[in-house]
Amino acid sequence: MKTISSNTTLSGHITVPGSKSHTIRALLLASLADGTSKIHNPLPSADCLSTGNAIPLIGAKIDFGSSSEAGSTWTVKGAGKNVHLPENVVDVGNSGSLLYFMSPIAATFEGCSIFTGDASIRKRPVTHMVDALNQLGANAYIARPGSDSCPMVINGPINTKNTVVTDGRLSQYVSGMMMAATRMDGTLKIQLTDPKETPYLTMTKKWLEKAGVTVRMSEDFKNVEVDGPVQIKAFDCTIPSDWEAVAFPLIAALITDSEITIDNIDGSGTQGDEEIVNVLKHLGADIEWNREKQFITVRGLKKSRNGTGRLTTEELPGKELHVNLSGFPDAVCALAAIACFTEGTIYIEDIGVCRRKETDRIKVLREELTKLGASVEEGEDFLVIHGHSPVKADGSANPEFVLHGAEIESYLDHRIAMSLACLGLGLKEGQSVAVKDAECCSVSFPHFFEKMNGIGANFKIL
């Protein structure tokens, strides 16, 4: 599927789906629980459906209800004391979260389990997962000689005799070990030498604590301890809206003559990606967050309260913005896109983990944004974007704004596809962006293009 985006004006209300990160944690913990759990407002995305389809392999049962749309309720009958080794190969599809969360749980059983996935998953490194499990007493290895990615084979069980020492730059496998600790005798101790994505570790800690699990985590996140075993009880929960999804209508409104309201905003503080609001406000973005009523109003360009909506680094120290994304690296795609519409230089830093996502996002963003006329520098763990606002300080057209249309590759990466499709909405009249393989957006935001068209995006689907 190819999607075409071009200059437009947005208006009205939009609601983003539930959080993928929360949904997958809820599904895994419900599968281990004793009794029947209700998960309200789950994200019915490809990754979450992959998780729902995987948990019966360890003895749980799931009912997706009569609808797979947002706002529905999924029912999980947990395996409880009867949870067992996966009874077949676990195909995680495109879900890195499922891979890294479920494999440590599978490693707590005696016997062999095998994890694989789609073409993208079979390119993502898992050596850090293999090493951590082997430190815990497993015999884990990569099935293909000379490869560093799935299929991954795990012979368990793991135990708590050793302290795991690992870099922790990817939070997902650390969260997986934390959840697996609920099935282990004793205290699982993890030392992280270079912890990143730390808000997600906090999210896992809060989920475990709600389930009655004792978790200790140092302020610098370098030491994590989880006491087991714990028999989790069934629960009812409501999944909050996904901040990673909020980023896309947010940036789309700011680069167009638009005013939109994003409803059902999660203000719990459990998602690090909410920090994008503060980042954009540093650039002068017109964003109002009504925490009491849980909505955000966004105004861009001529619809902003100052009449220009010009994003700039001119008022910042050194007339440049340095953003450390180690806590919320999935925002890199949206932030890189809007940096191209900002007057000044933006340094997006500490994003080395982004090379191990669905694709090498650092490399891909530099390549694809350059196709669109952007000035982008790539480093091992950073991007530098020299941008220009479409308007001068007085609101007149800025001749230095030279972004133009092109056909770009999504590399089957949902966040690449959504961010660059949104970028096309802010181009000059007559220019457009064509995003190839845009159907990948369903991984985290089902019906993304339809929802955006509901507020005037006018995406054309070919």
C-alpha positions as CSV (number, residue, x, y, z in Angstrom):
1,M,0.0,0.0,0.0
2,K,1.2,3.5,-0.9
3,T,0.0,6.6,0.9
4,I,0.2,10.1,-0.6
5,S,0.2,13.2,1.7
6,S,0.2,16.9,0.7
7,N,-0.5,20.3,2.1
8,T,-3.7,20.5,4.2
9,T,-5.4,22.1,7.2
10,L,-6.5,20.0,10.2
11,S,-9.4,20.6,12.5
12,G,-11.6,18.8,15.0
13,H,-11.1,16.1,17.6
14,I,-9.1,12.9,17.4
15,T,-8.6,10.1,19.9
16,V,-5.5,7.9,19.7
17,P,-5.7,4.2,20.6
18,G,-4.6,2.6,23.8
19,S,-0.9,2.1,24.7
20,K,0.9,-0.8,23.1
21,S,3.4,-0.9,26.0
22,H,0.7,-1.1,28.6
23,T,-1.4,-3.6,26.6
24,I,1.4,-6.1,26.1
25,R,2.4,-6.0,29.8
26,A,-1.2,-6.5,30.8
27,L,-1.6,-9.5,28.5
28,L,1.5,-11.3,29.7
29,L,0.7,-10.7,33.4
30,A,-2.9,-11.8,32.9
31,S,-1.7,-15.0,31.2
32,L,0.3,-15.8,34.3
33,A,-2.5,-14.9,36.7
34,D,-4.8,-17.2,38.6
35,G,-8.3,-16.4,37.4
36,T,-10.0,-14.3,34.7
37,S,-8.7,-10.8,33.9
38,K,-10.5,-8.0,32.0
39,I,-8.4,-5.6,29.9
40,H,-10.4,-2.6,28.8
41,N,-9.4,-0.3,25.9
42,P,-6.6,-2.5,24.7
43,L,-4.7,-1.5,21.6
44,P,-5.9,-3.8,18.8
45,S,-2.7,-3.5,16.8
46,A,-0.7,-6.2,15.1
47,D,1.9,-6.4,17.9
48,C,-0.8,-6.7,20.6
49,L,-2.8,-9.3,18.6
50,S,0.5,-11.3,18.2
51,T,0.8,-11.3,22.0
52,G,-2.8,-12.3,22.4
53,N,-2.3,-15.2,20.0
54,A,0.9,-16.3,21.7
55,I,-0.3,-16.5,25.3
56,P,-2.4,-19.7,24.7
57,L,0.9,-21.4,24.0
58,I,1.7,-21.2,27.8
59,G,-1.8,-22.3,28.9
60,A,-3.8,-19.1,28.9
61,K,-7.1,-18.5,27.0
62,I,-8.1,-15.2,25.4
63,D,-11.4,-13.8,24.1
64,F,-11.0,-10.7,22.0
65,G,-14.7,-10.1,22.2
66,S,-17.0,-9.2,19.4
67,S,-14.9,-6.3,18.2
68,S,-11.2,-5.7,17.7
69,E,-11.7,-1.9,17.6
70,A,-10.4,0.5,20.2
71,G,-12.6,0.8,23.3
72,S,-13.3,-2.9,23.4
73,T,-12.6,-5.4,26.2
74,W,-10.4,-8.5,26.0
75,T,-10.8,-11.3,28.5
76,V,-7.9,-13.5,29.6
77,K,-8.3,-16.7,31.5
78,G,-4.9,-17.0,33.1
79,A,-3.0,-20.3,33.2
80,G,-2.1,-19.7,36.9
81,K,-0.5,-22.7,38.5
82,N,-0.9,-24.6,35.3
83,V,1.2,-22.3,33.2
84,H,3.7,-24.3,31.1
85,L,6.5,-24.4,28.6
86,P,5.3,-23.0,25.2
87,E,3.8,-26.0,23.4
88,N,5.0,-24.8,20.0
89,V,7.4,-22.4,18.4
90,V,6.6,-18.8,19.4
91,D,6.2,-16.6,16.3
92,V,6.2,-13.1,17.6
93,G,5.4,-11.5,14.2
94,N,6.9,-8.0,14.2
95,S,6.7,-7.6,18.0
96,G,10.0,-7.0,19.7
97,S,8.2,-6.4,23.0
98,L,6.6,-9.9,22.8
99,L,9.9,-11.4,21.9
100,Y,11.8,-9.8,24.8
101,F,9.0,-10.2,27.4
102,M,7.9,-13.7,26.7
103,S,11.3,-15.4,26.2
104,P,12.5,-14.9,29.8
105,I,9.2,-16.2,31.0
106,A,9.6,-19.3,28.8
107,A,13.1,-19.7,30.2
108,T,11.7,-20.3,33.7
109,F,10.5,-23.8,32.6
110,E,12.5,-26.9,32.2
111,G,12.8,-27.8,28.5
112,C,13.3,-26.1,25.1
113,S,11.5,-23.2,23.6
114,I,12.0,-21.5,20.3
115,F,11.3,-17.9,19.3
116,T,11.2,-16.4,15.9
117,G,9.3,-13.8,13.9
118,D,8.9,-12.0,10.6
119,A,11.7,-10.8,8.4
120,S,12.3,-7.7,10.5
121,I,12.5,-9.6,13.8
122,R,15.0,-12.0,12.1
123,K,17.3,-9.0,11.6
124,R,17.1,-7.6,15.1
125,P,20.0,-8.5,17.5
126,V,19.1,-10.8,20.4
127,T,22.6,-11.5,21.7
128,H,22.0,-9.4,24.7
129,M,18.9,-11.5,25.6
130,V,20.9,-14.7,25.0
131,D,23.7,-13.5,27.2
132,A,21.4,-12.5,30.1
133,L,19.6,-15.8,30.1
134,N,22.8,-17.7,30.1
135,Q,24.0,-15.8,33.1
136,L,20.9,-17.0,34.8
137,G,21.7,-20.7,34.1
138,A,19.9,-21.2,30.8
139,N,21.5,-22.7,27.7
140,A,20.3,-20.1,25.2
141,Y,21.7,-19.7,21.7
142,I,21.0,-18.4,18.2
143,A,19.9,-21.1,15.8
144,R,21.7,-19.7,12.7
145,P,25.5,-19.9,12.7
146,G,27.0,-16.4,12.2
147,S,23.7,-14.6,13.0
148,D,22.9,-12.4,15.9
149,S,19.1,-12.6,15.6
150,C,16.2,-15.1,15.7
151,P,15.4,-17.9,15.6
152,M,16.5,-18.1,19.3
153,V,16.6,-21.4,21.2
154,I,16.3,-21.5,25.0
155,N,16.9,-24.4,27.3
156,G,15.7,-23.7,30.8
157,P,15.1,-23.3,33.6
158,I,16.8,-20.1,34.8
159,N,17.5,-19.4,38.4
160,T,18.4,-16.5,40.8
161,K,21.9,-17.8,41.8
162,N,23.7,-15.2,39.8
163,T,23.3,-11.5,39.4
164,V,22.7,-10.5,35.8
165,V,25.1,-7.9,34.5
166,T,24.0,-6.3,31.2
167,D,24.1,-2.9,29.6
168,G,20.3,-2.4,29.7
169,R,20.3,0.0,26.7
170,L,17.2,-1.8,25.4
171,S,14.7,-1.8,28.2
172,Q,12.4,-4.6,26.9
173,Y,14.5,-7.6,27.8
174,V,15.1,-6.2,31.3
175,S,11.3,-5.8,31.7
176,G,11.0,-9.4,30.5
177,M,13.3,-10.7,33.2
178,M,11.5,-8.7,35.8
179,M,8.2,-10.3,34.8
180,A,9.9,-13.8,34.7
181,A,11.1,-13.2,38.3
182,T,7.5,-13.8,39.5
183,R,8.1,-17.5,38.7
184,M,11.5,-17.8,40.2
185,D,12.6,-18.8,43.7
186,G,14.4,-16.1,45.5
187,T,15.4,-12.6,44.5
188,L,16.4,-11.8,40.9
189,K,19.2,-9.2,40.9
190,I,20.0,-7.2,37.8
191,Q,22.9,-4.8,37.4
192,L,22.6,-2.4,34.4
193,T,25.8,-0.7,33.3
194,D,24.2,1.8,30.9
195,P,20.4,1.8,31.4
196,K,18.3,3.5,28.7
197,E,14.5,3.8,28.1
198,T,14.2,4.0,31.9
199,P,10.5,5.2,31.9
200,Y,9.6,1.7,30.6
201,L,11.3,0.1,33.5
202,T,9.3,2.2,35.8
203,M,6.2,1.2,33.9
204,T,7.0,-2.5,34.4
205,K,7.8,-1.9,38.1
206,K,4.3,-0.3,38.6
207,W,2.6,-3.2,36.8
208,L,4.4,-5.7,39.0
209,E,3.7,-3.8,42.1
210,K,-0.1,-3.7,41.3
211,A,0.1,-7.5,41.0
212,G,1.6,-7.8,44.5
213,V,5.2,-8.2,43.5
214,T,8.0,-6.5,45.5
215,V,10.4,-4.6,43.2
216,R,13.4,-2.5,44.3
217,M,15.0,-0.1,41.8
218,S,17.8,2.3,42.5
219,E,17.3,6.0,41.5
220,D,19.9,5.6,38.7
221,F,18.2,2.4,37.5
222,K,21.5,0.5,37.7
223,N,20.3,-2.0,40.3
224,V,17.0,-3.8,40.0
225,E,15.7,-6.5,42.4
226,V,12.5,-8.5,42.1
227,D,11.3,-11.0,44.7
228,G,9.7,-14.2,43.7
229,P,7.8,-16.4,43.4
230,V,4.5,-14.6,43.4
231,Q,1.2,-16.1,42.2
232,I,-0.5,-13.2,40.4
233,K,-4.2,-12.7,40.9
234,A,-6.6,-11.9,38.1
235,F,-7.3,-8.2,37.6
236,D,-9.4,-5.6,35.8
237,C,-7.6,-2.7,34.1
238,T,-8.1,0.0,31.6
239,I,-5.3,0.7,29.1
240,P,-4.4,4.5,28.9
241,S,-4.0,6.2,25.5
242,D,-0.7,5.8,23.7
243,W,1.7,8.7,23.9
244,E,3.8,7.3,21.2
245,A,0.7,7.6,18.9
246,V,-0.2,11.1,20.2
247,A,3.1,12.4,18.7
248,F,1.8,12.1,15.1
249,P,-1.3,14.2,15.1
250,L,0.6,16.6,17.4
251,I,3.4,17.3,14.9
252,A,0.9,17.3,12.0
253,A,-1.1,20.1,13.5
254,L,2.0,22.2,14.4
255,I,3.4,22.2,10.8
256,T,0.0,23.2,9.2
257,D,-2.5,26.0,9.6
258,S,-4.5,23.8,12.0
259,E,-6.2,23.6,15.4
260,I,-7.1,20.2,16.7
261,T,-7.9,18.6,20.1
262,I,-6.5,15.2,21.0
263,D,-8.8,13.6,23.5
264,N,-8.3,11.0,26.3
265,I,-4.7,12.0,27.1
266,D,-2.9,9.9,29.6
267,G,-1.6,12.0,32.5
268,S,-0.5,9.2,34.7
269,G,3.2,9.8,34.1
270,T,3.9,6.2,33.2
271,Q,4.8,6.9,29.6
272,G,8.1,8.8,29.0
273,D,7.0,9.9,25.6
274,E,4.8,12.6,27.1
275,E,8.0,14.6,27.4
276,I,7.7,15.5,23.7
277,V,5.2,18.2,24.8
278,N,7.9,20.0,26.8
279,V,10.4,19.6,24.0
280,L,8.1,21.2,21.5
281,K,7.1,24.0,23.9
282,H,10.8,24.9,24.1
283,L,10.6,25.6,20.4
284,G,7.6,27.8,20.8
285,A,4.8,25.3,20.0
286,D,1.3,26.3,20.9
287,I,0.1,23.4,22.9
288,E,-2.3,23.5,25.8
289,W,-2.7,20.4,28.1
290,N,-5.8,20.2,30.2
291,R,-4.8,17.5,32.6
292,E,-8.1,17.6,34.5
293,K,-10.2,17.0,31.4
294,Q,-7.5,14.9,29.7
295,F,-7.2,16.6,26.4
296,I,-4.6,18.6,24.5
297,T,-5.3,21.5,22.1
298,V,-2.7,22.1,19.4
299,R,-2.5,25.1,17.1
300,G,-0.1,25.4,14.2
301,L,1.1,28.3,12.0
302,K,-1.7,30.8,11.3
303,K,-4.0,29.2,13.8
304,S,-1.6,29.6,16.7
305,R,-2.3,32.3,19.2
306,N,0.7,34.4,18.1
307,G,-0.5,34.2,14.4
308,T,2.7,32.6,13.0
309,G,3.2,29.4,14.9
310,R,6.9,29.6,14.0
311,L,9.1,27.0,15.7
312,T,12.6,28.1,16.4
313,T,15.7,27.5,18.5
314,E,16.6,31.2,18.4
315,E,15.7,31.9,22.0
316,L,17.6,28.9,23.3
317,P,21.2,28.8,24.6
318,G,23.6,28.8,21.7
319,K,20.5,29.1,19.4
320,E,20.2,25.3,19.2
321,L,18.3,22.5,21.0
322,H,19.9,19.4,22.5
323,V,17.4,16.7,23.2
324,N,18.4,13.5,25.1
325,L,16.0,10.8,24.0
326,S,17.4,7.9,26.0
327,G,14.2,7.8,28.1
328,F,11.8,7.9,25.1
329,P,13.7,6.9,21.9
330,D,10.5,6.0,20.0
331,A,9.9,9.7,19.7
332,V,12.9,10.0,17.4
333,C,10.8,9.7,14.2
334,A,8.2,12.4,15.1
335,L,10.8,14.7,16.5
336,A,13.1,14.4,13.5
337,A,10.2,15.2,11.2
338,I,9.2,18.4,13.0
339,A,12.9,19.4,13.4
340,C,12.9,19.9,9.6
341,F,10.2,22.6,10.1
342,T,12.1,24.4,12.9
343,E,14.4,27.4,12.4
344,G,17.7,26.4,13.8
345,T,19.7,23.3,14.7
346,I,18.4,20.4,16.7
347,Y,20.6,17.7,18.2
348,I,18.7,14.4,18.9
349,E,21.1,12.6,21.2
350,D,21.6,9.2,23.0
351,I,19.6,7.3,20.5
352,G,22.0,4.4,19.7
353,V,19.2,1.9,20.7
354,C,17.2,3.2,17.6
355,R,19.6,1.2,15.4
356,R,18.1,-1.9,16.9
357,K,14.4,-1.1,16.4
358,E,12.2,-2.3,13.5
359,T,15.0,-0.8,11.3
360,D,18.1,1.3,11.8
361,R,16.1,4.4,12.4
362,I,19.1,6.7,12.6
363,K,20.3,5.7,9.2
364,V,16.9,5.5,7.6
365,L,15.8,9.0,8.9
366,R,19.0,10.6,7.5
367,E,18.5,8.9,4.2
368,E,14.8,9.5,3.8
369,L,14.7,13.1,5.2
370,T,17.6,13.9,2.8
371,K,15.5,12.8,-0.1
372,L,13.0,15.4,1.0
373,G,15.6,18.2,1.0
374,A,16.4,18.2,4.7
375,S,19.9,18.9,6.0
376,V,20.7,15.9,8.3
377,E,23.9,14.6,9.9
378,E,24.2,11.1,11.3
379,G,26.4,9.9,14.2
380,E,26.7,6.6,15.9
381,D,24.0,7.6,18.5
382,F,22.7,10.9,17.4
383,L,21.1,13.0,14.6
384,V,21.7,16.6,13.8
385,I,19.0,18.4,11.8
386,H,19.5,21.9,10.4
387,G,16.0,23.1,9.8
388,H,14.0,26.1,8.6
389,S,10.6,27.2,9.5
390,P,8.2,27.7,6.5
391,V,7.6,31.3,7.8
392,K,9.8,34.2,9.0
393,A,9.3,35.9,12.3
394,D,6.8,38.3,10.7
395,G,4.8,35.4,9.3
396,S,5.8,35.9,5.7
397,A,7.1,32.9,3.6
398,N,10.6,31.9,4.3
399,P,12.6,31.3,1.1
400,E,15.1,29.1,3.0
401,F,12.4,26.5,3.6
402,V,13.2,24.1,0.8
403,L,11.6,20.8,1.8
404,H,10.0,19.1,-1.2
405,G,8.1,16.0,-2.1
406,A,9.5,12.6,-3.0
407,E,8.7,8.9,-2.8
408,I,10.2,7.4,0.4
409,E,10.7,4.0,1.9
410,S,9.1,3.0,5.1
411,Y,11.2,-0.1,5.5
412,L,8.1,-1.6,7.1
413,D,8.7,0.5,10.2
414,H,5.4,1.9,11.5
415,R,6.9,5.0,13.1
416,I,9.0,5.9,10.0
417,A,5.8,5.6,7.9
418,M,3.6,7.7,10.2
419,S,6.2,10.5,10.8
420,L,7.0,11.0,7.1
421,A,3.4,10.8,6.0
422,C,2.7,13.6,8.5
423,L,5.7,15.6,7.2
424,G,4.0,15.7,3.8
425,L,1.1,17.6,5.2
426,G,3.3,20.7,5.8
427,L,4.9,20.9,2.4
428,K,4.3,23.7,0.0
429,E,1.3,23.6,-2.4
430,G,2.0,21.2,-5.2
431,Q,4.4,19.0,-3.3
432,S,3.6,15.6,-1.9
433,V,5.2,12.7,0.0
434,A,4.5,9.1,-1.2
435,V,5.1,6.5,1.6
436,K,5.7,3.0,0.4
437,D,4.4,0.0,2.4
438,A,2.4,2.3,4.6
439,E,0.1,-0.5,5.8
440,C,2.8,-1.2,8.5
441,C,1.2,1.6,10.6
442,S,-1.2,-1.0,11.9
443,V,1.6,-2.4,14.1
444,S,0.9,0.4,16.6
445,F,-1.9,2.6,15.3
446,P,-4.7,0.7,13.6
447,H,-6.7,2.8,11.1
448,F,-4.1,5.6,11.4
449,F,-4.9,7.1,8.0
450,E,-8.6,6.9,8.4
451,K,-8.5,8.6,11.8
452,M,-6.2,11.3,10.5
453,N,-8.5,11.8,7.5
454,G,-11.3,12.4,10.0
455,I,-9.6,15.7,11.0
456,G,-8.8,16.7,7.4
457,A,-5.4,15.0,6.6
458,N,-6.7,13.9,3.2
459,F,-4.2,11.1,2.9
460,K,-4.7,9.3,-0.4
461,I,-4.4,5.5,-0.3
462,L,-3.2,3.8,-3.5
